[in-house]
Amino acid sequence: MKLYHMPGACSLADLIVLQWIGADHEPVRMSLESIKSPDYLAINAGGTVPLLAHGDLSLTENVAILGYLADLYPEARLLGDGSPRARAEVMRWLGFLNSDVHKAFKPIFTPQRFLKDAAMAPVLADNARGHVREYLARLDGQLDGRDWLTGERSIADPYLFVLSRWSAAKKVDMHGLDNLARFVRMMDGDAGVQAALDAERGMPQSAGTP
């Protein structure tokens, strides 16, 4: 199993899950240049990360990859307790993170996609930070009294960790989001998270670190 990833990208969530489930895998570090190379475009026409290669399967889209990994290793209980309701709760929050919160960062990362006048980029980015803050406040409320988004560790939590790191890096106001800050500290202390961060940096690691 190979996971094509890029430092700082949302593919960190997949690297964390690969560690949590203990799957034997090879992280393949990509760059802005290599994801547009002919060889990579031949297996991923979108020219993006993450991409999971497993046998004859080349799977893109973070939600699909995270769900696939959780289904491969049901004993890890990363989609809840196996009930339809628990799975739906995980997918509800994973969908929110992917379709709402992640998308809200796009005007911050790539304002040129939305503006003809580059001088307006700072205003657009500030507005986007406000939207991200609103979403983070909702997530902070969900974490009240919980260590994990759904009360049990799931594939949604690494995605939230990634978006929290983006928020800090892009100067989103996180003042007063104490539950979220507690969650980030917990994740920072997780052995699987640290192994995934090492893999992202290209440091030697043992595949499948628990």
N, C-alpha and C positions, 0 to 999 in steps of 0.2 A: 504494500500500500504506500503510495506517495502522496504527499500534500504539498502542492505548489503554493507558496506563500510569499509575502513581502513584508519586511519590517515596518511596523506602524499601521498595517492594514487590518481589516476586520478578520483576516485569516488567523489571527492570534486566537480567536475563539475556538477554531477547529483544532489548533495545536494543543490547546488546553484540554479539550475533550478527548483527544487521542491519548493524552497522558492519563486522564482520569479512568478511561476504560482499559488502559494497559495494552493497547494494540501495538503490534510491531509495525513500525512505519518509518519512512524516509522523508524528512523535510527537504524540499527543494526550494532553495532561496532564489527568488526572482527580483527583477528591478524594473523600473519604468521603461527601460530599453528592451529587456529580454521578453517582457510580456507582449511586445509588438513584433517579435521576431517571427519569421515564416514558420519555423519549427513549432513554436508554441501556438501560433494561430491555427496551425493544422489540427491541433487537438482541442483548442478552445478559441473558437472564432471571435468571441467577445473580447479577447485580449485582456482578461481581468484575472484577479485572484479573489478567493481561493479556487483551486481545482483539485479534486480528489481523484486519483487514478487507482482503481482497485480491479485487478484482472483486466477484463475487456471493457470495464465501465469507466468513463470519464465524466465525472459529475461536477457541475458548476452550481452556483447559487448557495449562499451560506445556509439558508434555512433547510434546503434539501440535503446538504452535506451533514449538518448537525443532526438532522432527523435520521438519516441513513446510519450514521455511526451509533446513535442511541439504539436503533433497532437491531443492529448487528450484535450489540452487547446488552441485552435486556437486563442482565444481572446487575448492571451498574445503576439501574433505576433512574436514568437521566430523562425519562419521559413520565415520571410519576410511578405510581404503584401498579401500573398495568391496567387500570380501569379507564374507560373512555373519558370519564370526567376529569381525572388527573391529567391525562394526556392533553385534553382540550385546554386545561389551565396553562400548561407549559406552552402549548402552541399559541395561545392567546397573547402571552407576554413576549414570546419570541417574535411573533408577527408584529406586535407594537414596536419592539426595538428595531426590527428590520425595516418596516414600511414607514414608520413615523419618525422615530428618533434619528436613525441613521440618515434618512433623507434630509432631515433638517440641517445636517452639517454641510450639505453640498454647496450652498451659497458662501460658506466660510472657506471651504477648500478650493473651490473653482468658481469664483464670482464671474469670470469671463464668459461662462456658459449662459449667464442670465442677463448680462449687461452689454450694451454697446459703448457706454461711457465708463471707462475704467476708473474715473474719478469718483464714481458712486460706489465703488467696491467696499470702502470702509462702512458706509451707511448700511449697505445690504448685509454685511457680515455682522454688524451690531444688532440689526433686527433679527437675524438668524440666531444669534446667541440668546436673545430673549425667548425665542421659541424653544430652543434646546433647554433653557432654564425651566420653562413651564413643564416640559416633559420630565425633566429630572425631579422636579417637585412631586409629580405624580408617582414616580418610581420610589422616591424617598418615603412617601406615604405607604406604599405597598410593603416596604421593608420594615415598617413599624411593628416591633414585636416579633420579627422574623429574621433569621440569618440569611435565608434564600428567598428569591422572589415568590415562589409558590409554597414556601414552608419546607421544602425538601430540595436538595441540590439537583439541578437540571441543566439542560443544554441552553437555557435562557441566561443563566448566570454568567458564563464566560462572555457572552455578547454584551451584557450590561457592563462588565468589567472593561471591555475594550472601549465602549462609548464613554465611560467615566474617565478613562485615560485621555481620550480625545478632548473631552470637556476641559480637563485641567490644562492640557497643552495649548488649547485655543482660547484660554482666558474666559471661559464661561463662568458666570458668577455661581459659585457653589456654596456660598455662605449660608449657614443654617441648615444645610442638608446633612444632618448628623447621622441619620440612618444609612445614607449612602456612603458617607465617609467611613462608618464602621464596616460596611460591606467591603469597601475597597481595601481596608486594612486587613480584613480576614483573608481576602483573596491574595493579597501580597504575601501573606504568611503561608500560603498553601504550597506544598511541595510540587504538585503537578503544575501549578501556575508558574512557579520558578523554573521548572524544567522546560516548560513551553517558551518562556522568555529567553532562556539560554539557547534553545533551538532557533528562535527567531533571530538571535544575534549571531548564529552560526557557531556557537560554542559546542565542543564535544559533549555528548550526552548519551545516556542509555535509553534506547527506544523502549516505550512502554513503562516509564517510571511511574509508579503508583501515586 
